[in-house]
Amino acid sequence: RWLRRPPSCEGPPALAPPASRLARQPPGAPSAPRPARMVQEKDAVAIAVPSGDKKKDEKKKDAKKGGKDKQAELSEEDKEKKEQLELLVTRAQDPDAGVARLALETIVQELKSSTSSMTSVPKPLKFLRPHYTTLTEHFEKMPAGDLKRFFADILSVLATTMEKEGSRTSLKYRLEGTKEGITSWGHEYIRNISGGIAAEFRERTEKGGDVKELIALVNEIVPFNMKHNAEVDAIDLLCEVDRAQMIEQLCEEPSFPRVCLYLQSLANFAATQADKVLYLKIACNLYLKYKEYPNALRMALKLNDAKVVAAVFSACQDRLVQKQMAFMISRRKFSLDFEDDEELKEIASGEQLSKHFIILAKELDVLEPKLPEQIYKSHLEEKRSTAVLDSAKQNLAASFVNAFVNAGFCKDELMTVQDSKWVYKNKDMGMMSTVGSLGALLLWGIDEGLPQIDKYQWSSDSHLKAGALLAFGLVTCGVKNECDPAWALLCEQLEAEDQMMRLAAVVGLGYAYAGACREDLLENLTPMIVDTACTIECSAMAAVSLGLIFAASCNDEVAQAILQTLIERQAVEGALSGTWPHFFAVGLGLLYLGQQDACEATLAALDAITHPVGKYAKFTVESMAFANSGDVLHVQKMLHACTEHLEESEAEHQAVAVLGIGMIAMGEEIGAEMAIRSLDHILQYGELPLRRAVPVALAILHLSNPKVMVIDTLSKLSHDADQDVALGAIISMGLIGAGTNNARLAGLLRQLAAYYAKDSNALFMVRIAQGLLYMGKGLMTINPSFSDRFLIDPVAFGSLMVLAHAILHVKNTILGKSHYMLFNIVPAMRPRWLVTLDEDLKEIKVPVRVGQAVDTTGQAGRPKQITGFQTRTTPVLLNYSDRAELATEEYLPVATVLEDFVILRRNPNFKREVGD
């Protein structure tokens, strides 16, 4: 027993030689000397020792049997209950109707009075299960009448634990029953019936059947759910039977916030655009009914409906709330006519942005201008060579970096200093962009900005003049001024003979009036799209500018002009070849930004264009129309387009399809995660045109939101063998880190600057990315989502899409002579702040809690809105996923979402504690 272990023992036998080694030794070969113990083991006699395991197994079996017997043995009380119910089942089948009814009534009483835990079936239901078949057979034989209907009610309840999946037996018996007292059976039964009703309603409507009896049940179930804190179940049922409008009548004041929150979330997953609009309109009407006007305005802005927005303003009589809503209109850059209300006009114009931004900079002690070298931190780079490459290109990069880093601060060390000669350190178009950078430096500061730019307007050099036109457009970006300076300064240059002046005027007007939907601009810019006397670049940028001015408005006139020029140019050989014709498609897409099915007529019209640009345009329009919708079917459509293997010249539309995946999925978290996985597959298996678009798509999904996983992916791609992929990845690193000062990205970009020290193009891109990373000295964001990530700023999103398409053609745009395309980042710049104002719109400092936002949709009670918070004093900076709430009861916020400008009113019930 000691020498040979029984086979049941665990672990290998002690010191047994490996079988493979024994097998390798030839017969008769002298064996290697072995330890004495091993020799003993070989010579030992095998003694069979019975294992104790058999006894153990027998004991286990006995224990299991004993357990079953114990389960089978019921307590006296349960035995009595079981016998009583068996007797009642027999009596229920009695020929005497009186006896049967009494038995059934007793069963009902037993079922209703039995209490059950969350995990176990009520005892009466458990004991009646074996008799279910007997009772159903008896039911079939019964004559029609009240008793049979009463019997059907009971069978409906019993069927909840017995029916096969998809059989809807419980509902069948309920419809054959008395149709009364459905709510007395409790929530679980109602939930089961609701599921059956939804499936039955779908089936009957497809076959054109009658649904009246189903609706009668719905009318009984929904009010019960609404009164018993099951609003989510009620809304789901009403949506399934196309009766969502009923929510408005049934919703009461205590439950309306939860109902509205659920409807907002439901709108993201609506099957059709019509359903989405319906849910948002119901939420808007409920907010109006209970006088929560800021939330009603959020719904109206989500719907992008000027009439609904105007209705919300006219319904609100509280002046302070009106002012708060004007701030929201300004943030969304929505074009609303306030008629003669000068105060609201001024708030919505955004003119206060510059003043408050400078106050924030003073508060955080970042007012001091920064030089590009302070951003590059070249002394930390690993020096590989001391060669200076293309100094004009590096000076141009420094101009952009300087503009991005000091954007909105109205002073820097290169351009705004006395007798600045920095402009002359650049060449040709570089001079234009450098003067244009003044517009970004003086962003929002119209009054002090225009005089500083004006001097370049009278220069003899046309590049400097063109730069001044660009700067005039940028400085008024996102701000409305009643003097309308941009139009006054730029309109006459639209007729200029110098093509560069015309181009700069067109681009400048696009920046200045983005989202304004102004008809006079339509009249002046539309002819330039069609006019073949203009350069193709000028015509294409006129289309883009009109796209930005009428972003998300579905303007038919602009769409017709762009379609017309594409069809006309198609007839001329080579007129649609090259980079710029693709930007006609971008301008067309901007008109339908986020408007979903509204683009169908335009997509049909694009079928007439057989040139590859036609396909490019179709995917551009469709991806922009469904941007931020999370529409799974359109993501699949984009993925399907990526599966074809095409020649590089015919595969440009596939790059747009990759961008489309990012644009459509950016709406919600789960979709974005799934999109990242799809993009990963494209990186591994896709052709080159697809791979080039992946970094940009990743950037669209994470604008100003640097996640470690995405940083690592882009860092790998920035060393890719294909230069276009690497350049796209470098600028994408800048876009995901824009305004965040992310230390990890800063380190990686410094390494890239050393790695690409001899490649002027790549180094230029690295510098731009570094400028974006420290944009606004860390006080800004370019993420277009705001108001708790519920709304999208179409101007910011649209201008970023123009930049994304420019990156797809990077060598002919940003790295060519059209580097002014980089200024498309400026309309997306916005301080990522929370500024609290008193009733006179003066800044006040109050404590606020800032933490990670928590989704509380459908949760019971009053769950916490934020987690892991810190208490700070306003003004504060908010990251992408942050949410703020007041940490004092002295004030009440007028806005429902604490973001951007929030007006506070004093709490009339607040009493200071003694000693405060």
Sequence and secondary structure as in RCSB ss.txt:
>XXXX:A:sequence
RWLRRPPSCEGPPALAPPASRLARQPPGAPSAPRPARMVQEKDAVAIAVPSGDKKKDEKKKDAKKGGKDKQAELS
EEDKEKKEQLELLVTRAQDPDAGVARLALETIVQELKSSTSSMTSVPKPLKFLRPHYTTLTEHFEKMPAGDLKRF
FADILSVLATTMEKEGSRTSLKYRLEGTKEGITSWGHEYIRNISGGIAAEFRERTEKGGDVKELIALVNEIVPFN
MKHNAEVDAIDLLCEVDRAQMIEQLCEEPSFPRVCLYLQSLANFAATQADKVLYLKIACNLYLKYKEYPNALRMA
LKLNDAKVVAAVFSACQDRLVQKQMAFMISRRKFSLDFEDDEELKEIASGEQLSKHFIILAKELDVLEPKLPEQI
YKSHLEEKRSTAVLDSAKQNLAASFVNAFVNAGFCKDELMTVQDSKWVYKNKDMGMMSTVGSLGALLLWGIDEGL
PQIDKYQWSSDSHLKAGALLAFGLVTCGVKNECDPAWALLCEQLEAEDQMMRLAAVVGLGYAYAGACREDLLENL
TPMIVDTACTIECSAMAAVSLGLIFAASCNDEVAQAILQTLIERQAVEGALSGTWPHFFAVGLGLLYLGQQDACE
ATLAALDAITHPVGKYAKFTVESMAFANSGDVLHVQKMLHACTEHLEESEAEHQAVAVLGIGMIAMGEEIGAEMA
IRSLDHILQYGELPLRRAVPVALAILHLSNPKVMVIDTLSKLSHDADQDVALGAIISMGLIGAGTNNARLAGLLR
QLAAYYAKDSNALFMVRIAQGLLYMGKGLMTINPSFSDRFLIDPVAFGSLMVLAHAILHVKNTILGKSHYMLFNI
VPAMRPRWLVTLDEDLKEIKVPVRVGQAVDTTGQAGRPKQITGFQTRTTPVLLNYSDRAELATEEYLPVATVLED
FVILRRNPNFKREVGD
>XXXX:A:secstr
  SS  TTSSS  TT   HHHHHHS TT       HHHHHHHHS       THHHHHHHHHHHHHHHHHHHHS  
HHHHHHHHHHHHHHHHHT SSHHHHHHHHHHHHHHHHH    SSS  HHHHHHGGGHHHHHHHHHHS SSHHHHH
HHHHHHHHHTTT  TT  HHHHHHHHS    GGGG HHHHHHHHHHHHHHHHHHHHHT   HHHHHHHHHHHHHH
HHTT HHHHHHHHHHTT TTHHHHH  GGGHHHHHHHHHHHHHT SSHHHHHHHHHHHHHHHHHTT HHHHHHHH
HHHT HHHHHHHHHH   HHHHHHHHHHHHHHT     TT HHHHHHHHTTTHHHHHHHHHHHTT  S   HHHH
H GGGS         HHHHHHHHHHHHHHHTTTSS  SSSSSTT  GGGGS THHHHHHHHHHHHHTTT HHHHH
HHHHHHHT S HHHHHHHHHHHHHHTTT   TT HHHHHHGGGGG SSHHHHHHHHHHHHHHTTT   HHHHHHH
HHHHH TTS HHHHHHHHHHHHHHTTTS  HHHHHHHHHHHHHHHHSTTTT SSTHHHHHHHHHHHTTT GGGGH
HHHHHHTT  SHHHHHHHHHHHHHHTTTS  HHHHHHHHHHTTS   GGG HHHHHHHHHHHHHHTTSHHHHHHH
HHHHHHHHHH  HHHHHHHHHHHHHHTTT   HHHHHHHHHHTT SSHHHHHHHHHHHHHHTTTT  HHHHHHHH
HHHHHTTT HHHHHHHHHHHHHHTGGGGTEE   EETTTTEE HHHHHHHHHHHHHHHTTTTTTTTT GGGGGGG
GGG EE EEEEE TTS B   EEEEEEE   TT SS   SEEEEEEEESSEE  TTEEEEES SSEEESSSS  E
EEEEEE TT    TT 
